[in-house]
Amino acid sequence: MRIAVDVDGVLADHVSAVLSRLRAENDGFSRTNMSMTHWDEPLPELGTSLKPAIEAAESDPEFVRNIPPVKGAVQGTTELVDQGHELIIVTARPRAILPDTHEWLEANSIPHNYEEILSTDGQMKTVADTTVLIDDYPGHVNDFANAGRYAILFVQPWNRSEVDDLIESANIFAAEDWEEVVDVVQSLSEKFEL
């Protein structure tokens, strides 16, 4: 089965990396990813919010190449490929940093279809020609399910408040970690013969 996999928040622990960078640059700043309730969390102590901080960090190729992977991402993606699934990277990252993203995927041994890395350029991820989407952004997950496909919400502190509403859809599943992602994909494969 073809599976679209988001990068930031699913494969790459970008929020932790950005917050670590902000802590190093700003005395007294102590926020961690566990304290974030929204991916564009206001950071009044810095006079900004998380989204512009992420965008600024992602304009630095060195930063992009050194983001740590999400715990279990390497093992989980490897297991999915070993089960015969094809992983397609689908990201909202700008096209300009796709080469750095590709380098990051290779450096971290994250298996995927190397010829298909899709930057959505502001479009919804339904543009991906896949059966399943794994993403941490509720909007993409909801749109994918509304298009009649299956979506797995990768649960993070910034989307936890939306989990219960989203999983009311028969096409949306939630996974707390990569082990659960693998379990959900296996269940979908068996149940729906995907």
Disulfide bonds with the S-S distance in Angstrom:
none
